[in-house]
Amino acid sequence: MDRTGASRIANTGRLGITRHPGLALAAVAATGIIAAVRYQQSAITRNEKAQKSSAENFYVSVDRSGGGI
């Protein structure tokens, strides 16, 4: 194998990113958005469970709250 062949094999992992930086940026952005949505979902679930199990028990589900004061 000559030098260029060995060099090509060694650099194949980076070629996808350098040839398609927009795609790489979109993938990173999509991953960040998905992570943010999942974090928000888990935070809402944790908060709701904490409110349900509180000692004062003034918990009212959002579906039955009537939408305001």
Order of alpha helices (4+ residues) and beta strands (2+ residues): alpha-alpha-alpha
